[in-house]
Amino acid sequence: MDKRPLGVFDSGLGGLSAVKAILKYLPQEDIVYFGDTGRVPYGTRSEKAIELYAKEDIAFLEKFNCKLIMAACGTVSSVAKNAVASVKEPFVEVVSPACAAAVKATKNKRIGVMGTSATINSGSYVKKIKQLDPEIEVVGVSCPMLVSLVENNWIDSNDIIAIEMVKRYVKPLTDKKVDTIILGCTHFPHLSPVIKKVVGETVTLIDTGYEAVMRAKTVLQENGLLNEPGHKGESSYYISDRTQNFSETAKTLLGEDISDKANFIDINKFEKELTSKGYE
Ligand code: DGL
């Protein structure tokens, strides 16, 4: 039994797809969520910037004495190798659990991956899938503009702009007749209804946030770290900028109004702290 919170972070609000799954499947757990709304998107930035941001995000969450840290961000999971390796707590990222689920789901051994530019360029999902099954063909597409759609709450399945954008991005995947698509960025599960409408019901969509939460559940169970059953988990939310559409978007993504619970923090201050500890 361990009452400490789970620390979850993302570049912005996309990681709320993981929070939603925690609220449903691990309701007894307390959560501290950090969304770097002041610096989103990460997926178009250099490796150096992503490493630095991830280190700061982790340093912030470590202040809460978390029992597990989750990078609910495909970009951090794919690119920020050093930051991720330095985490002292049990750690869950989103790439491996999603790949395992996709390999299990595919029947025709053709998997598509939608991700940010940094994620797709890193080849993280391709490498992991090939390790699990070298015969699987993997096609990746960078979909950077879908991140803005989600951050701006343009996710309705009838939204013509969202539909056209998704159509254009998924063409290489539908051309290859993939039967499974990994939504390799935690922003994208929020667009599942639009993506389903475009690719059809027969294609399996893998939600990275959900799969990471299932992995976290196993880690907690195996290490005796679950909270008391019956405890009603509490969540606190931290953001690095109260963007104009924050409340409305967070409400749609989470199905809950968190505007009163969202606290602003100056994430840049953690850069100074890390520099004083000798990080570059
Ligand atoms: N939600 C993040 C991911 O999973 C990042 C999107 C972005 O910041 O570009 O990749």
py3Dmol code that shows the C-alpha trace and the ligand (Angstrom):
import py3Dmol

protein = """\
ATOM      1  CA  MET A   1       0.000   0.000   0.000  1.00  0.00           C
ATOM      2  CA  ASP A   2       1.493   3.332  -0.987  1.00  0.00           C
ATOM      3  CA  LYS A   3      -0.332   6.635  -0.691  1.00  0.00           C
ATOM      4  CA  ARG A   4       2.103   8.738  -2.706  1.00  0.00           C
ATOM      5  CA  PRO A   5       0.766  10.244  -5.959  1.00  0.00           C
ATOM      6  CA  LEU A   6       1.435   9.269  -9.547  1.00  0.00           C
ATOM      7  CA  GLY A   7       3.274  12.018 -11.440  1.00  0.00           C
ATOM      8  CA  VAL A   8       2.178  12.431 -15.051  1.00  0.00           C
ATOM      9  CA  PHE A   9       3.476  14.956 -17.548  1.00  0.00           C
ATOM     10  CA  ASP A  10       3.074  16.023 -21.148  1.00  0.00           C
ATOM     11  CA  SER A  11       3.971  18.981 -23.321  1.00  0.00           C
ATOM     12  CA  GLY A  12       0.421  20.244 -22.956  1.00  0.00           C
ATOM     13  CA  LEU A  13      -3.057  18.881 -22.567  1.00  0.00           C
ATOM     14  CA  GLY A  14      -2.647  15.709 -24.659  1.00  0.00           C
ATOM     15  CA  GLY A  15      -1.508  13.735 -21.624  1.00  0.00           C
ATOM     16  CA  LEU A  16      -4.990  14.169 -20.185  1.00  0.00           C
ATOM     17  CA  SER A  17      -5.794  11.078 -22.289  1.00  0.00           C
ATOM     18  CA  ALA A  18      -3.625   9.165 -19.789  1.00  0.00           C
ATOM     19  CA  VAL A  19      -5.202  10.971 -16.808  1.00  0.00           C
ATOM     20  CA  LYS A  20      -8.648   9.978 -18.076  1.00  0.00           C
ATOM     21  CA  ALA A  21      -7.551   6.332 -18.105  1.00  0.00           C
ATOM     22  CA  ILE A  22      -6.054   6.628 -14.593  1.00  0.00           C
ATOM     23  CA  LEU A  23      -9.317   8.090 -13.274  1.00  0.00           C
ATOM     24  CA  LYS A  24     -11.166   5.127 -14.765  1.00  0.00           C
ATOM     25  CA  TYR A  25      -8.809   2.204 -14.142  1.00  0.00           C
ATOM     26  CA  LEU A  26      -6.849   3.351 -11.075  1.00  0.00           C
ATOM     27  CA  PRO A  27      -9.478   5.464  -9.282  1.00  0.00           C
ATOM     28  CA  GLN A  28      -7.813   4.988  -5.898  1.00  0.00           C
ATOM     29  CA  GLU A  29      -4.653   6.794  -6.996  1.00  0.00           C
ATOM     30  CA  ASP A  30      -3.789  10.448  -6.395  1.00  0.00           C
ATOM     31  CA  ILE A  31      -2.417  12.220  -9.466  1.00  0.00           C
ATOM     32  CA  VAL A  32      -0.174  15.210 -10.003  1.00  0.00           C
ATOM     33  CA  TYR A  33      -0.353  16.277 -13.656  1.00  0.00           C
ATOM     34  CA  PHE A  34       1.955  18.763 -15.293  1.00  0.00           C
ATOM     35  CA  GLY A  35       1.106  20.109 -18.764  1.00  0.00           C
ATOM     36  CA  ASP A  36       3.745  22.363 -20.248  1.00  0.00           C
ATOM     37  CA  THR A  37       1.144  24.590 -21.923  1.00  0.00           C
ATOM     38  CA  GLY A  38       3.624  27.467 -22.128  1.00  0.00           C
ATOM     39  CA  ARG A  39       6.024  25.527 -24.365  1.00  0.00           C
ATOM     40  CA  VAL A  40       3.778  23.137 -26.333  1.00  0.00           C
ATOM     41  CA  PRO A  41       4.476  21.792 -28.967  1.00  0.00           C
ATOM     42  CA  TYR A  42       7.592  19.749 -28.201  1.00  0.00           C
ATOM     43  CA  GLY A  43       7.301  17.666 -31.345  1.00  0.00           C
ATOM     44  CA  THR A  44       8.787  20.231 -33.720  1.00  0.00           C
ATOM     45  CA  ARG A  45      11.758  21.089 -31.466  1.00  0.00           C
ATOM     46  CA  SER A  46      15.377  19.935 -31.410  1.00  0.00           C
ATOM     47  CA  GLU A  47      16.520  16.941 -29.408  1.00  0.00           C
ATOM     48  CA  LYS A  48      18.430  19.292 -27.092  1.00  0.00           C
ATOM     49  CA  ALA A  49      15.310  21.319 -26.281  1.00  0.00           C
ATOM     50  CA  ILE A  50      13.163  18.222 -25.742  1.00  0.00           C
ATOM     51  CA  GLU A  51      15.812  16.739 -23.386  1.00  0.00           C
ATOM     52  CA  LEU A  52      15.958  19.973 -21.394  1.00  0.00           C
ATOM     53  CA  TYR A  53      12.201  20.385 -21.148  1.00  0.00           C
ATOM     54  CA  ALA A  54      11.768  16.755 -20.109  1.00  0.00           C
ATOM     55  CA  LYS A  55      14.435  17.122 -17.389  1.00  0.00           C
ATOM     56  CA  GLU A  56      12.644  20.176 -16.026  1.00  0.00           C
ATOM     57  CA  ASP A  57       9.244  18.490 -16.125  1.00  0.00           C
ATOM     58  CA  ILE A  58      10.637  15.480 -14.242  1.00  0.00           C
ATOM     59  CA  ALA A  59      12.464  17.708 -11.711  1.00  0.00           C
ATOM     60  CA  PHE A  60       9.176  19.472 -11.024  1.00  0.00           C
ATOM     61  CA  LEU A  61       7.235  16.239 -10.461  1.00  0.00           C
ATOM     62  CA  GLU A  62       9.996  14.817  -8.256  1.00  0.00           C
ATOM     63  CA  LYS A  63       9.153  17.559  -5.730  1.00  0.00           C
ATOM     64  CA  PHE A  64       5.911  15.703  -4.993  1.00  0.00           C
ATOM     65  CA  ASN A  65       7.576  12.497  -3.838  1.00  0.00           C
ATOM     66  CA  CYS A  66       5.775  10.537  -6.571  1.00  0.00           C
ATOM     67  CA  LYS A  67       5.770   6.750  -6.412  1.00  0.00           C
ATOM     68  CA  LEU A  68       5.794   6.492 -10.222  1.00  0.00           C
ATOM     69  CA  ILE A  69       6.435   8.969 -13.012  1.00  0.00           C
ATOM     70  CA  MET A  70       4.764   8.690 -16.386  1.00  0.00           C
ATOM     71  CA  ALA A  71       5.900  10.526 -19.509  1.00  0.00           C
ATOM     72  CA  ALA A  72       2.452  10.780 -21.126  1.00  0.00           C
ATOM     73  CA  CYS A  73       4.159  12.180 -24.177  1.00  0.00           C
ATOM     74  CA  GLY A  74       5.249  10.265 -27.268  1.00  0.00           C
ATOM     75  CA  THR A  75       7.851  12.890 -28.082  1.00  0.00           C
ATOM     76  CA  VAL A  76       9.583  12.761 -24.697  1.00  0.00           C
ATOM     77  CA  SER A  77       9.355   8.955 -24.652  1.00  0.00           C
ATOM     78  CA  SER A  78      10.964   8.790 -28.113  1.00  0.00           C
ATOM     79  CA  VAL A  79      13.596  11.500 -27.931  1.00  0.00           C
ATOM     80  CA  ALA A  80      14.567  12.463 -24.360  1.00  0.00           C
ATOM     81  CA  LYS A  81      16.672   9.360 -23.667  1.00  0.00           C
ATOM     82  CA  ASN A  82      18.947  10.976 -21.046  1.00  0.00           C
ATOM     83  CA  ALA A  83      16.150  12.684 -19.147  1.00  0.00           C
ATOM     84  CA  VAL A  84      14.174   9.473 -19.032  1.00  0.00           C
ATOM     85  CA  ALA A  85      17.194   7.406 -17.944  1.00  0.00           C
ATOM     86  CA  SER A  86      17.790   9.763 -15.016  1.00  0.00           C
ATOM     87  CA  VAL A  87      14.370   9.192 -13.424  1.00  0.00           C
ATOM     88  CA  LYS A  88      14.850   7.714  -9.949  1.00  0.00           C
ATOM     89  CA  GLU A  89      11.271   6.543  -9.424  1.00  0.00           C
ATOM     90  CA  PRO A  90       9.588   3.657 -11.270  1.00  0.00           C
ATOM     91  CA  PHE A  91       8.983   5.089 -14.718  1.00  0.00           C
ATOM     92  CA  VAL A  92       6.496   4.422 -17.520  1.00  0.00           C
ATOM     93  CA  GLU A  93       6.745   5.802 -21.027  1.00  0.00           C
ATOM     94  CA  VAL A  94       4.260   5.413 -23.866  1.00  0.00           C
ATOM     95  CA  VAL A  95       6.192   3.774 -26.734  1.00  0.00           C
ATOM     96  CA  SER A  96       6.737   0.204 -25.485  1.00  0.00           C
ATOM     97  CA  PRO A  97       3.218  -0.462 -24.138  1.00  0.00           C
ATOM     98  CA  ALA A  98       1.626   0.883 -27.350  1.00  0.00           C
ATOM     99  CA  CYS A  99       3.915  -1.221 -29.565  1.00  0.00           C
ATOM    100  CA  ALA A 100       3.158  -4.370 -27.573  1.00  0.00           C
ATOM    101  CA  ALA A 101      -0.593  -3.722 -27.960  1.00  0.00           C
ATOM    102  CA  ALA A 102      -0.279  -3.028 -31.705  1.00  0.00           C
ATOM    103  CA  VAL A 103       1.781  -6.160 -32.361  1.00  0.00           C
ATOM    104  CA  LYS A 104      -0.897  -8.162 -30.577  1.00  0.00           C
ATOM    105  CA  ALA A 105      -3.708  -6.457 -32.514  1.00  0.00           C
ATOM    106  CA  THR A 106      -2.455  -6.625 -36.112  1.00  0.00           C
ATOM    107  CA  LYS A 107      -3.670  -9.465 -38.294  1.00  0.00           C
ATOM    108  CA  ASN A 108      -2.115  -8.449 -41.601  1.00  0.00           C
ATOM    109  CA  LYS A 109       1.232  -7.419 -40.025  1.00  0.00           C
ATOM    110  CA  ARG A 110       0.949  -3.836 -41.235  1.00  0.00           C
ATOM    111  CA  ILE A 111       0.995  -1.155 -38.572  1.00  0.00           C
ATOM    112  CA  GLY A 112       0.744   2.608 -39.044  1.00  0.00           C
ATOM    113  CA  VAL A 113       2.123   5.143 -36.582  1.00  0.00           C
ATOM    114  CA  MET A 114       0.913   8.717 -36.290  1.00  0.00           C
ATOM    115  CA  GLY A 115       3.210  10.946 -34.261  1.00  0.00           C
ATOM    116  CA  THR A 116       4.919  14.289 -33.998  1.00  0.00           C
ATOM    117  CA  SER A 117       7.833  15.042 -36.348  1.00  0.00           C
ATOM    118  CA  ALA A 118      10.368  14.403 -33.581  1.00  0.00           C
ATOM    119  CA  THR A 119       8.768  11.059 -32.722  1.00  0.00           C
ATOM    120  CA  ILE A 120       8.571   9.834 -36.304  1.00  0.00           C
ATOM    121  CA  ASN A 121      12.125  11.017 -37.119  1.00  0.00           C
ATOM    122  CA  SER A 122      13.437   9.177 -34.048  1.00  0.00           C
ATOM    123  CA  GLY A 123      12.111   5.876 -35.458  1.00  0.00           C
ATOM    124  CA  SER A 124      11.244   4.832 -31.887  1.00  0.00           C
ATOM    125  CA  TYR A 125       8.027   2.974 -32.709  1.00  0.00           C
ATOM    126  CA  VAL A 126       9.505   1.250 -35.777  1.00  0.00           C
ATOM    127  CA  LYS A 127      12.502   0.000 -33.783  1.00  0.00           C
ATOM    128  CA  LYS A 128      10.372  -1.299 -30.937  1.00  0.00           C
ATOM    129  CA  ILE A 129       7.882  -3.068 -33.243  1.00  0.00           C
ATOM    130  CA  LYS A 130      10.682  -4.653 -35.274  1.00  0.00           C
ATOM    131  CA  GLN A 131      12.252  -5.940 -32.046  1.00  0.00           C
ATOM    132  CA  LEU A 132       8.959  -7.585 -31.169  1.00  0.00           C
ATOM    133  CA  ASP A 133       8.279  -8.944 -34.663  1.00  0.00           C
ATOM    134  CA  PRO A 134      10.732  -8.259 -37.513  1.00  0.00           C
ATOM    135  CA  GLU A 135       8.179  -9.339 -40.125  1.00  0.00           C
ATOM    136  CA  ILE A 136       5.801  -6.484 -39.394  1.00  0.00           C
ATOM    137  CA  GLU A 137       5.787  -3.626 -41.871  1.00  0.00           C
ATOM    138  CA  VAL A 138       5.566  -0.228 -40.158  1.00  0.00           C
ATOM    139  CA  VAL A 139       4.612   3.059 -41.817  1.00  0.00           C
ATOM    140  CA  GLY A 140       5.017   6.279 -39.862  1.00  0.00           C
ATOM    141  CA  VAL A 141       3.565   9.717 -40.568  1.00  0.00           C
ATOM    142  CA  SER A 142       4.343  12.999 -38.823  1.00  0.00           C
ATOM    143  CA  CYS A 143       1.137  14.855 -38.041  1.00  0.00           C
ATOM    144  CA  PRO A 144       2.307  18.040 -36.285  1.00  0.00           C
ATOM    145  CA  MET A 145      -0.807  20.077 -37.020  1.00  0.00           C
ATOM    146  CA  LEU A 146      -3.046  17.617 -35.208  1.00  0.00           C
ATOM    147  CA  VAL A 147      -1.462  18.758 -31.929  1.00  0.00           C
ATOM    148  CA  SER A 148      -2.789  22.292 -32.502  1.00  0.00           C
ATOM    149  CA  LEU A 149      -6.228  20.922 -33.370  1.00  0.00           C
ATOM    150  CA  VAL A 150      -6.403  19.246 -29.965  1.00  0.00           C
ATOM    151  CA  GLU A 151      -4.893  22.169 -28.032  1.00  0.00           C
ATOM    152  CA  ASN A 152      -7.562  24.356 -29.687  1.00  0.00           C
ATOM    153  CA  ASN A 153     -10.372  21.901 -29.073  1.00  0.00           C
ATOM    154  CA  TRP A 154     -11.196  21.299 -32.768  1.00  0.00           C
ATOM    155  CA  ILE A 155     -11.878  17.645 -32.191  1.00  0.00           C
ATOM    156  CA  ASP A 156     -15.524  17.201 -33.063  1.00  0.00           C
ATOM    157  CA  SER A 157     -16.068  14.271 -35.427  1.00  0.00           C
ATOM    158  CA  ASN A 158     -18.110  16.539 -37.727  1.00  0.00           C
ATOM    159  CA  ASP A 159     -15.463  19.250 -37.876  1.00  0.00           C
ATOM    160  CA  ILE A 160     -14.684  19.526 -41.570  1.00  0.00           C
ATOM    161  CA  ILE A 161     -11.193  20.953 -41.011  1.00  0.00           C
ATOM    162  CA  ALA A 162     -10.256  18.178 -38.610  1.00  0.00           C
ATOM    163  CA  ILE A 163     -11.581  15.566 -41.065  1.00  0.00           C
ATOM    164  CA  GLU A 164      -9.687  17.005 -44.051  1.00  0.00           C
ATOM    165  CA  MET A 165      -6.474  17.304 -42.068  1.00  0.00           C
ATOM    166  CA  VAL A 166      -6.693  13.732 -40.828  1.00  0.00           C
ATOM    167  CA  LYS A 167      -7.507  12.491 -44.362  1.00  0.00           C
ATOM    168  CA  ARG A 168      -4.367  14.082 -45.715  1.00  0.00           C
ATOM    169  CA  TYR A 169      -2.139  12.771 -42.931  1.00  0.00           C
ATOM    170  CA  VAL A 170      -3.389   9.174 -42.937  1.00  0.00           C
ATOM    171  CA  LYS A 171      -3.246   8.641 -46.717  1.00  0.00           C
ATOM    172  CA  PRO A 172       0.164   6.861 -46.626  1.00  0.00           C
ATOM    173  CA  LEU A 173      -1.270   4.524 -43.987  1.00  0.00           C
ATOM    174  CA  THR A 174      -4.509   3.728 -45.783  1.00  0.00           C
ATOM    175  CA  ASP A 175      -2.563   3.318 -49.075  1.00  0.00           C
ATOM    176  CA  LYS A 176      -0.511   0.625 -47.330  1.00  0.00           C
ATOM    177  CA  LYS A 177      -3.716  -0.959 -45.978  1.00  0.00           C
ATOM    178  CA  VAL A 178      -2.553  -1.008 -42.353  1.00  0.00           C
ATOM    179  CA  ASP A 179      -5.070  -2.711 -40.060  1.00  0.00           C
ATOM    180  CA  THR A 180      -3.739  -1.099 -36.867  1.00  0.00           C
ATOM    181  CA  ILE A 181      -2.727   2.492 -36.165  1.00  0.00           C
ATOM    182  CA  ILE A 182      -0.782   3.604 -33.116  1.00  0.00           C
ATOM    183  CA  LEU A 183      -1.854   7.076 -32.037  1.00  0.00           C
ATOM    184  CA  GLY A 184       1.781   7.715 -31.145  1.00  0.00           C
ATOM    185  CA  CYS A 185       1.198  11.121 -29.613  1.00  0.00           C
ATOM    186  CA  THR A 186      -0.992  11.441 -26.528  1.00  0.00           C
ATOM    187  CA  HIS A 187      -2.858  14.322 -28.134  1.00  0.00           C
ATOM    188  CA  PHE A 188      -4.231  12.066 -30.877  1.00  0.00           C
ATOM    189  CA  PRO A 189      -6.566   9.770 -28.881  1.00  0.00           C
ATOM    190  CA  HIS A 190      -8.655  12.899 -28.357  1.00  0.00           C
ATOM    191  CA  LEU A 191      -9.175  12.835 -32.138  1.00  0.00           C
ATOM    192  CA  SER A 192     -10.141   9.139 -32.240  1.00  0.00           C
ATOM    193  CA  PRO A 193     -13.732   9.776 -33.426  1.00  0.00           C
ATOM    194  CA  VAL A 194     -12.412  11.827 -36.380  1.00  0.00           C
ATOM    195  CA  ILE A 195      -9.684   9.307 -37.197  1.00  0.00           C
ATOM    196  CA  LYS A 196     -12.167   6.400 -36.983  1.00  0.00           C
ATOM    197  CA  LYS A 197     -14.498   8.218 -39.335  1.00  0.00           C
ATOM    198  CA  VAL A 198     -11.686   8.607 -41.876  1.00  0.00           C
ATOM    199  CA  VAL A 199      -9.979   5.199 -41.670  1.00  0.00           C
ATOM    200  CA  GLY A 200     -13.085   3.107 -40.934  1.00  0.00           C
ATOM    201  CA  GLU A 201     -14.196   0.914 -38.074  1.00  0.00           C
ATOM    202  CA  THR A 202     -12.121  -2.097 -39.155  1.00  0.00           C
ATOM    203  CA  VAL A 203      -8.821  -0.398 -38.350  1.00  0.00           C
ATOM    204  CA  THR A 204      -7.756  -0.801 -34.709  1.00  0.00           C
ATOM    205  CA  LEU A 205      -6.591   2.412 -33.055  1.00  0.00           C
ATOM    206  CA  ILE A 206      -4.062   2.063 -30.243  1.00  0.00           C
ATOM    207  CA  ASP A 207      -4.386   4.720 -27.556  1.00  0.00           C
ATOM    208  CA  THR A 208      -0.911   5.375 -26.118  1.00  0.00           C
ATOM    209  CA  GLY A 209      -2.268   6.996 -22.933  1.00  0.00           C
ATOM    210  CA  TYR A 210      -4.495   4.021 -22.130  1.00  0.00           C
ATOM    211  CA  GLU A 211      -1.742   1.468 -22.838  1.00  0.00           C
ATOM    212  CA  ALA A 212       0.724   3.382 -20.643  1.00  0.00           C
ATOM    213  CA  VAL A 213      -1.785   3.378 -17.792  1.00  0.00           C
ATOM    214  CA  MET A 214      -2.264  -0.388 -18.131  1.00  0.00           C
ATOM    215  CA  ARG A 215       1.547  -0.751 -17.915  1.00  0.00           C
ATOM    216  CA  ALA A 216       1.613   1.537 -14.865  1.00  0.00           C
ATOM    217  CA  LYS A 217      -1.060  -0.601 -13.208  1.00  0.00           C
ATOM    218  CA  THR A 218       1.104  -3.702 -13.653  1.00  0.00           C
ATOM    219  CA  VAL A 219       4.194  -1.907 -12.291  1.00  0.00           C
ATOM    220  CA  LEU A 220       2.251  -0.719  -9.239  1.00  0.00           C
ATOM    221  CA  GLN A 221       0.775  -4.174  -8.633  1.00  0.00           C
ATOM    222  CA  GLU A 222       4.101  -5.976  -9.030  1.00  0.00           C
ATOM    223  CA  ASN A 223       5.861  -3.614  -6.632  1.00  0.00           C
ATOM    224  CA  GLY A 224       3.132  -3.433  -3.996  1.00  0.00           C
ATOM    225  CA  LEU A 225       2.655   0.264  -4.727  1.00  0.00           C
ATOM    226  CA  LEU A 226      -1.110   0.454  -5.281  1.00  0.00           C
ATOM    227  CA  ASN A 227      -3.040   2.807  -3.017  1.00  0.00           C
ATOM    228  CA  GLU A 228      -5.599   1.530  -0.554  1.00  0.00           C
ATOM    229  CA  PRO A 229      -8.630   0.108  -2.402  1.00  0.00           C
ATOM    230  CA  GLY A 230     -11.636   2.354  -1.823  1.00  0.00           C
ATOM    231  CA  HIS A 231      -9.531   5.507  -1.399  1.00  0.00           C
ATOM    232  CA  LYS A 232     -10.973   8.227  -3.618  1.00  0.00           C
ATOM    233  CA  GLY A 233      -8.004   9.498  -5.580  1.00  0.00           C
ATOM    234  CA  GLU A 234      -7.452  13.244  -5.816  1.00  0.00           C
ATOM    235  CA  SER A 235      -5.887  15.024  -8.748  1.00  0.00           C
ATOM    236  CA  SER A 236      -3.985  18.266  -8.947  1.00  0.00           C
ATOM    237  CA  TYR A 237      -3.039  19.963 -12.179  1.00  0.00           C
ATOM    238  CA  TYR A 238      -0.127  22.267 -12.933  1.00  0.00           C
ATOM    239  CA  ILE A 239       0.417  24.224 -16.131  1.00  0.00           C
ATOM    240  CA  SER A 240       3.188  26.534 -17.270  1.00  0.00           C
ATOM    241  CA  ASP A 241       0.815  29.015 -18.919  1.00  0.00           C
ATOM    242  CA  ARG A 242      -2.860  29.628 -18.440  1.00  0.00           C
ATOM    243  CA  THR A 243      -3.582  29.755 -22.148  1.00  0.00           C
ATOM    244  CA  GLN A 244      -6.791  31.449 -23.243  1.00  0.00           C
ATOM    245  CA  ASN A 245      -8.611  28.283 -24.206  1.00  0.00           C
ATOM    246  CA  PHE A 246      -7.219  26.158 -21.368  1.00  0.00           C
ATOM    247  CA  SER A 247     -10.384  25.687 -19.305  1.00  0.00           C
ATOM    248  CA  GLU A 248     -12.665  24.891 -22.209  1.00  0.00           C
ATOM    249  CA  THR A 249     -10.222  22.489 -23.852  1.00  0.00           C
ATOM    250  CA  ALA A 250      -9.346  20.696 -20.611  1.00  0.00           C
ATOM    251  CA  LYS A 251     -13.055  20.292 -19.890  1.00  0.00           C
ATOM    252  CA  THR A 252     -13.714  18.667 -23.263  1.00  0.00           C
ATOM    253  CA  LEU A 253     -10.670  16.413 -23.066  1.00  0.00           C
ATOM    254  CA  LEU A 254     -11.221  15.238 -19.520  1.00  0.00           C
ATOM    255  CA  GLY A 255     -14.984  15.540 -19.271  1.00  0.00           C
ATOM    256  CA  GLU A 256     -14.464  17.487 -16.034  1.00  0.00           C
ATOM    257  CA  ASP A 257     -13.945  21.156 -15.243  1.00  0.00           C
ATOM    258  CA  ILE A 258     -10.470  21.517 -13.739  1.00  0.00           C
ATOM    259  CA  SER A 259     -10.092  25.286 -14.050  1.00  0.00           C
ATOM    260  CA  ASP A 260     -10.292  25.747 -10.262  1.00  0.00           C
ATOM    261  CA  LYS A 261      -7.778  22.978  -9.670  1.00  0.00           C
ATOM    262  CA  ALA A 262      -5.178  24.174 -12.209  1.00  0.00           C
ATOM    263  CA  ASN A 263      -2.148  25.897 -10.715  1.00  0.00           C
ATOM    264  CA  PHE A 264       0.368  27.956 -12.623  1.00  0.00           C
ATOM    265  CA  ILE A 265       4.068  27.205 -12.153  1.00  0.00           C
ATOM    266  CA  ASP A 266       7.163  28.841 -13.569  1.00  0.00           C
ATOM    267  CA  ILE A 267       8.823  25.814 -15.154  1.00  0.00           C
ATOM    268  CA  ASN A 268      11.835  27.858 -16.295  1.00  0.00           C
ATOM    269  CA  LYS A 269      12.942  28.132 -12.705  1.00  0.00           C
ATOM    270  CA  PHE A 270      13.748  24.414 -12.828  1.00  0.00           C
ATOM    271  CA  GLU A 271      16.297  25.115 -15.561  1.00  0.00           C
ATOM    272  CA  LYS A 272      18.287  27.198 -13.084  1.00  0.00           C
ATOM    273  CA  GLU A 273      17.966  24.483 -10.463  1.00  0.00           C
ATOM    274  CA  LEU A 274      19.197  21.826 -12.886  1.00  0.00           C
ATOM    275  CA  THR A 275      22.081  24.002 -14.077  1.00  0.00           C
ATOM    276  CA  SER A 276      23.189  24.468 -10.480  1.00  0.00           C
ATOM    277  CA  LYS A 277      23.186  20.662 -10.131  1.00  0.00           C
ATOM    278  CA  GLY A 278      25.534  20.373 -13.099  1.00  0.00           C
ATOM    279  CA  TYR A 279      23.122  19.456 -15.906  1.00  0.00           C
ATOM    280  CA  GLU A 280      23.813  21.141 -19.227  1.00  0.00           C
TER     281      GLU A 280
END
"""
ligand_1 = """\
10
DGL
N 1.538 14.945 -26.632
C 2.868 14.916 -27.073
C 3.274 13.614 -27.693
O 2.790 12.626 -27.282
C 3.475 16.043 -27.774
C 2.825 16.891 -28.762
C 3.748 18.045 -28.986
O 4.038 18.717 -27.983
O 4.211 18.262 -30.105
O 4.069 13.509 -28.547
"""
view = py3Dmol.view(width=600, height=400)
view.addModel(protein, "pdb")
view.setStyle({"model": 0}, {"cartoon": {"style": "trace"}})
view.addModel(ligand_1, "xyz")
view.setStyle({"model": 1}, {"stick": {}})
view.zoomTo()
view.show()
